[in-house]
Amino acid sequence: MVQSNTPPAASTDRTNSNKISNRNLENNPAGANFRVVIDESLVSALLECAYSDCRHHVLGYLGGMCTMDTPERDTITCHVTNFYSSGRSLPSLLTGNIRETDTARTHALELFKSLGCNLIGWYRSHFSSSIKYTPTDADIAKQRELQSQFPNSIAIVVSISTTSRPVFGAQKTKIVNDTLNELFVFRASSSIT
């Protein structure tokens, strides 16, 4: 598993995750301790998806479960277990201003429900020859909008190298640890105006 650099929390128990009160999660402010857990296989799949189109960004939604650690620790753990790659509108591919299809979120919600998980965020790819990514205004706006509907959601920007495309399959650990690739995980602060 790949984890974000945030304070430690208890491991996610998928059998108990549905028993956690939504009220507890919704009352927890966006600035609370937040932990993201991503399975290594999912990291490899997101990287492969990002490299699948070297001309245009790919984007989609993340599925999994968010749980509240003990109230004393005040930590929310989001375990990302699935993703849905959104269809992209043809006009946006022609202009370079990539936008997902109007039905992408609905399809993602239906898929995650059928898999027994929730929509917990979104992702997009980012091409870079140097990994120094900062969320764009559009990224922050999208995250704020998603957080208004799904309070515990996260955003992941999959920053990939424009200089080389790794071989997928045999050496997955090398792909995950390669310095040319980076996952940038963020949430929008409620104080941003």
Rosetta blueprint (number, residue, H / E / L):
1 M L
2 V E
3 Q E
4 S L
5 N L
6 T L
7 P L
8 P L
9 A L
10 A L
11 S L
12 T L
13 D L
14 R L
15 T L
16 N L
17 S H
18 N H
19 K H
20 I L
21 S L
22 N H
23 R H
24 N H
25 L H
26 E H
27 N L
28 N L
29 P L
30 A L
31 G L
32 A L
33 N E
34 F E
35 R E
36 V E
37 V E
38 I E
39 D L
40 E H
41 S H
42 L H
43 V H
44 S H
45 A H
46 L H
47 L H
48 E H
49 C H
50 A H
51 Y H
52 S L
53 D L
54 C L
55 R L
56 H L
57 H L
58 V L
59 L E
60 G E
61 Y E
62 L E
63 G E
64 G E
65 M E
66 C E
67 T E
68 M E
69 D L
70 T L
71 P L
72 E L
73 R L
74 D L
75 T E
76 I E
77 T E
78 C E
79 H E
80 V E
81 T E
82 N E
83 F E
84 Y E
85 S E
86 S L
87 G L
88 R E
89 S L
90 L H
91 P H
92 S H
93 L H
94 L H
95 T H
96 G L
97 N L
98 I L
99 R L
100 E E
101 T L
102 D L
103 T L
104 A H
105 R H
106 T H
107 H H
108 A H
109 L H
110 E H
111 L H
112 F H
113 K H
114 S H
115 L L
116 G L
117 C L
118 N E
119 L E
120 I E
121 G E
122 W E
123 Y E
124 R E
125 S E
126 H E
127 F E
128 S E
129 S L
130 S L
131 I L
132 K L
133 Y L
134 T L
135 P L
136 T L
137 D H
138 A H
139 D H
140 I H
141 A H
142 K H
143 Q H
144 R H
145 E H
146 L H
147 Q H
148 S H
149 Q H
150 F L
151 P L
152 N L
153 S L
154 I E
155 A E
156 I E
157 V E
158 V E
159 S E
160 I E
161 S E
162 T L
163 T L
164 S L
165 R L
166 P L
167 V L
168 F L
169 G L
170 A L
171 Q L
172 K H
173 T H
174 K H
175 I H
176 V H
177 N H
178 D L
179 T L
180 L L
181 N L
182 E E
183 L E
184 F E
185 V E
186 F E
187 R L
188 A L
189 S L
190 S L
191 S L
192 I L
193 T L
